[in-house]
Amino acid sequence: MEDLIRQDILNIEAYKPGKPIEEVERELGLKDVVKLASNENPLGPSPAALAAIRKNLKSLNRYPEGTCFYLKKKLAAKLGVKENNLLFGNGSDELIDIILKTIKGPDAEIITSDTTFVEYKICGAINGFDVTAVPLKDFTFDLEAIRSKITKRTKAVFIANPNNPTGTFVNAKQVADFLDGMPRQVLVVFDEAYFEFVTEKDFPEMIPLIEKKNVIVLRTFSKAYGLAGLRIGYMAASEKFIGYAQRVRQPFNVNSLAQAAATAALNDKKFLKRTRECIAKEKKLLYKAFLKLGVWFKDSSANFIFVRLEKDAGKVFQLLLKKGVIIREMSQYGLTNYARITVGTRQENIKLIKGLDEVLNSK
Ligand SMILES: Cc1ncc(COP(=O)(O)O)c(C=O)c1O
């Protein structure tokens, strides 16, 4: 078989998703397993989105609206951009792939960080790019170091802002310096999957730059809007780039329930407020508990916290699993003592804290 498969695919490690909660419960004979591993919204989906889904179920015999017509209208007005500045995808994952397919040329490279969302690397490799991964500095994207690595072969830079898994962000001044004099052939992609959780005043405003610089902004309905299972995200970019990217996407890449749910969720200000308040409050509770437990953590601008455990994180992960709590350990980045923990509901966080206490303080 191997002689049939593309050489660069042979070398790619597939994305490793966590096991479904139900399977973990069945295997371990547990009930009420808590999943704090995928940065999902602990409050569930927006109720308005659920109502819209129910209403649209009877039209499932129809193909979806190919351009996300109503959603695009609504979002363009909300963001203050033209409808032609927006493109929707089957999650922002798909948009990463569409961007890379749109810009691929021979002997091309993309740059990102060595400890960030792995899809840039996987998708870059699948699409035939060399991927340069620049180390973080103080757990934050090192824009100066990335800038120094840009060559004529560089087609795009992917920056998760805030960064997954560390929860840090690059600020407005750092981004302005980075973009100043950036060669025109380099697309700079700001992946703002956790944008809605950010409260810091010096977080950069990227949307106003999409026509002025070679900047693309990615956002998603998977996190703050609670729609991860439906798969819908969007990119904001120049009309020109969107025009080309449109040619690359599949004709019906966003399903009709996702479109209806996302349109309703945009209106559900109450749910978004409740989500933001919950994450802010629960993050404080977790910080306090981590301090008490002697667990180092990085202040996070997102809905997860990057922590260092004084034991092998893989072992801590296994022990916590037996207690019905799933976290994400970071050995895939070569960080054996680190983990990423999604902020849950009060009840979930208390279960985590109790479990961590038992695991870390056992001999
Ligand atoms: C930084 C970042 N970008 C993109 C995604 C994927 O989002 P989506 O569910 O929209 O594909 C994630 C999901 O964890 C993420 O952390």
The ligand as an SDF file (V2000), in Angstrom:
LIG
                    3D

 16 16  0  0  0  0  0  0  0  0999 V2000
   -6.9160   27.9900   18.0680 C   0  0  0  0  0  0  0  0  0  0  0  0
   -7.9890   27.1390   17.4910 C   0  0  0  0  0  0  0  0  0  0  0  0
   -8.3770   27.3190   16.2390 N   0  0  0  0  0  0  0  0  0  0  0  0
   -9.3430   26.5810   15.6830 C   0  0  0  0  0  0  0  0  0  0  0  0
   -9.9730   25.5840   16.4010 C   0  0  0  0  0  0  0  0  0  0  0  0
  -10.9960   24.7430   15.7060 C   0  0  0  0  0  0  0  0  0  0  0  0
  -12.2130   25.3190   15.7990 O   0  0  0  0  0  0  0  0  0  0  0  0
  -13.4590   24.7600   14.9760 P   0  0  0  0  0  0  0  0  0  0  0  0
  -14.2500   23.9680   15.9250 O   0  0  0  0  0  0  0  0  0  0  0  0
  -14.1440   26.0080   14.5060 O   0  0  0  0  0  0  0  0  0  0  0  0
  -12.9250   23.9480   13.8310 O   0  0  0  0  0  0  0  0  0  0  0  0
   -9.6160   25.3470   17.7160 C   0  0  0  0  0  0  0  0  0  0  0  0
  -10.2890   24.2690   18.4650 C   0  0  0  0  0  0  0  0  0  0  0  0
   -9.8990   23.8400   19.4970 O   0  0  0  0  0  0  0  0  0  0  0  0
   -8.5980   26.1340   18.2810 C   0  0  0  0  0  0  0  0  0  0  0  0
   -8.1960   25.9340   19.5380 O   0  0  0  0  0  0  0  0  0  0  0  0
  1  2  1  0
  2  3  1  0
  2 15  2  0
  3  4  2  0
  4  5  1  0
  5  6  1  0
  5 12  2  0
  6  7  1  0
  7  8  1  0
  8  9  2  0
  8 10  1  0
  8 11  1  0
 12 13  1  0
 12 15  1  0
 13 14  2  0
 15 16  1  0
M  END
$$$$
